[in-house]
């Protein structure tokens, strides 16, 4: 698959501090790429380098097969960017988007402004000053601004920051629709559960280094939740707990499946046999439980912590 972004051995130093340390990653065309990491991990630094807002110390950064250092204008005209930054408080939403339209020489500017305001649900507020808006509304203005250039690549730094649940759903739906129409989305976020709903690919950065990356489905499969199982059928929970001492919990979820946790000292085969023979269970479905993206993130970061660190 073609990669829209190619980063190779990227480093960025601030004096003696390494903000990015030999970062290598690729963002496939047509993906929703989740770029995850704790605060201070290097996410925003990476995004600023992609936009040509920061120079880097070593390595190479290509977008649309253009080296960012050599062709920043050719790269930026095809990108919509939502930075984690303040917008002009005294401008109305319309004036702010109109200025973007002028700077980028957008044809049918008025029509495009109307389109993005409808997309993000701000049409009725177009004459309001940005400084009078709620945090969530301001975030939506920023996303509308990033969409003005009808970008092939959308780079979003914490796009759901400050949004209420309804607005979050609207934004997630919009991003999925954009990808269906041939766009690529790179989003940085600390709201892992939101990324889990839409991301096709992820990379996890910690202390300026990429510690995990790949297709979301493949990573989650690789990090199967060993010692935890999902079962459908007929089980007597009390009998299961009495009969099998290595089971630490047995509960039903909202789908009426049984979620069983074990000490980890038992094989899947032995558990299945014991459930049938010792606990008189009728099993229709049996599988190791997948972990969520949030579980994967925590497990990956915890594996990188040194003594005395905090997650």
N, C-alpha and C positions, 0 to 999 in steps of 0.2 A: 504494500500500500504506500502511496505517495505521502511523504512527510512535508507538512507546511512549514514547520519549525525544526531546525537542526542545530542543536547546541553541542559543541565538542570541547571538552577539557577547559571549561570556562572558569576563570578565577577573577575575583575582585577583592582588592585589599584596601582597607582604610588604615594607613599607617602600618602598624604591626598586627592589626586585626584582619583576619581572613573572613570576609562576609560570604564569599563563595569560594569553594575549594574543589577545583577539578570537576565541575558539574558537566555531565553529559546526558542529554535527553532528546527525544524526538516527539513531536506532536503530529499524529496522523491527520491527513485531510479528512474532513467530515466527522471528526470526533468531538466529544465534549470531554476535555482533558482537565481533570481535577488536580491542582497543584497544592499539596497539603503540607503543613508543618507548623510547629509551635511558633509563638511570637518570637521574632528575632532570628528565625531559622534561615532567612535569605530569600523568602518568596517575593517581597516587594522589590528588593534589589534586582532580582532576575527580571521582573516585569519592566522595570525602568530601563534596564539594558536592552531588552527587546524593542522598546520604543525609541531607543537612541537618546534617552535622557541622561544616561550615565555611561561613561567610558569604562572599559574593563581592562584588567591587567594582562591576562593571557587567555588564549583559546580563540574559538571562532563561533559566530552566531549568524545563521542564515535564515531568512524568512522569504518564502517564494523564490528560493534559490538566489537571493541577493544577500551579499554580506552587509550586515547592518551598518558597519563602520563606513563602508564605501558608498552605499546607496540608501541613505536614510529617507530621502524624499520618496524614492520609488517604493520603498517598503511602507511608509506611514500612510500613503494615500489609499491603501487597501486594508487598513486596520482601523477598527473602532476600539477606543481605550477608555476604560472607567478607572481612574486613579482613586486612591484613598486620600482625597484632598478636598479642601473647601472650594465652593463655587462662588462667583460674585454675588454678594447678598442683595445689592441694590438693583440688579437686573431682573426683569420679569423673565418667566420661563421662555416666552416667545422671543424676547430680545436675545437671550443667551443662545438659543438654537439658531436664530437668524444670523448671529455673528459667526457661528460655526459654518453655516451654509455659505456665507460670503468668503470666509477664509479658504474653504475647500472648493470654491467656485462650483457649487452644486447646481446642476440644471434643475428647473422646476422646483426651486427652493421652497416656495410656499406650500406646494403640494407635499413635499417630503416632510416638512415640519408637521403638517396636519396628520400625515401617516404615522409618524413615530409617536405623536401625542396620543393618538387613538390606541396604538399598540401597547403603550405602557399605562394607559388609563389616566391621562392628565389633560385631556382636551378641554375640560371645563375650567381648568386652573391656569390656562395659558397666560393670562394677564397678571397673575399674582407674582409679587416679588419673591425671589428665592429665599431671602432672609426671613420671610414670614411662614415658610413651610415647615412641616414636621421633618424629623430626621429621615423617616421612611420616604416621604414625598421627595425630599432632596435627592435621595439615592435613586429614585425613579427618574428624576430629571437627568442625573448623570448617565443612566443607562440610555435614555432617549438621545442624549447628546452623542454617545458612542455609536448609536445606530444611524445617525444622520448621514454618514458617508456610504450607507448601504454596504458595510464592510464584508470582505471575504473571510476575514479573521477578526474575531471579537476577543479582546483581552480584558478581563474583568477582575479587579482587585476587591475582594469581599463584596460581591454584588448583592447579597441578601442582608448586609449589615443594616440594622435599624428597621427592617421591613416587618410589618405585621403579617400574620399567617396567610391572609387572603392575598396580599401583595406578593408574598413569597411564591405562592402557587402560581400566580400570574406570570412572574418572572421565569420560573422553572418551565412552565408551559411554552413561553415565548422562546426560550433558549432551545428547547427540543424542536419547535417549529422551524427555527432558523437553520438548524442542522439538517432537518428534512429537506430544506430548500438549498442545500449545498454549502452552507457556511461551516466554519470551524470555530469552536469556542474553547478558549483557555481561561479557566477561572481559578483564582486563589481564594481559599476560604478556610475559616476555622470552624464553620458549622458543618461538621463531617456528615451528619445525618442528611442534610440537604444535598450535598454532593453525591451521596450514596444513591439518591433517587434518580440521578440523571447521568452520572459520569460513565463513559465507556472505557476511559483510560485514566490512570492516575500515576503520579509520582509523589513520593514523600521525601521532603528535605529536612535535615536536622543538622545544626551546627555548620551550615553552608555546604553540606554534602548530600547527594542523593543516596538514600538508604534503601529505597525500594521503588520499583516502577514496573509498569506493564499493563496489560488489559485487566480491567477490574475483575471480570469473571474468572480469569486465570489465577490472579493473585488470591482471591477469596477461596478458590478451590484448593490452592496450594496450602493455605493456612486453615485447613479444615479444623473445626473445633473438636479436637481429639478428647474423648472422654464424655462427649455430649452427643445425644442421639435423638432423632425425631421418629416417632412411631405412630402409625394409625392402626386402629383395631379395637379390640376389647380387652381392657386391662383392669384389674382390681388393684388400685394404688396401694391400699393397706397391705394386701397380700404380697405385692411386689416388694414393698419395703421390708416386710417381715422375712421373706424367703431369701432375698439376695442382699447380703450384708455389704457388698461392695457398691451398691447404689446409694448415692448420697442425697438424691432428690428425684421425685417423680411428680410432674405437674401437667395439667392440661392447659393449652394455650387457647386463644380466641377462635381457632379453627377446629377445636376439639381434638387436636393431636396431643400425644403425650411427649413431653420433653424430659428425657432421663439423663441424669449426670452420674458418672461413675468415678471411682478413685483413679481410673486410668490403668489399673493393674489387670484388666480383663480385655480379652480380644472381642471384636464384634461378633465373631462366630459363637464364642462361649456365651456372651450376653443373650444372643438370639435363642440359643438352645435352652438356657436357664429360664428365660421368660416363658417359653412354651412348656417345658417339662416341669419346672419347679413352681412357677407362679400361675400355671394354667391359663396363660394368655393366648388370645387369638390374634395373630399378627397379619395385617393386610399390607403394611408398608413399613420399611425399616431403612434408615439411612443415617450416616454421620451428619451432624448439624454443621451448616456453613456458618462462618462468623460474619458479622456485619463489617462494613468498611471502617466503622468507628472502632470495633474490636481489633481489626487489623492494624489500624493507625496506632492505637495504644500499645499493642504488643510490639510493634516495630520500634516505636520511640523508646519504650521501656528497655528494649534490648540494647539501645544505644547509650543509655544513661550510665554515668560513672558514679562512683560512691560519693554521696553528699549532694548529688543533683536532685532536682525536683522536676517532675514531668510537667 
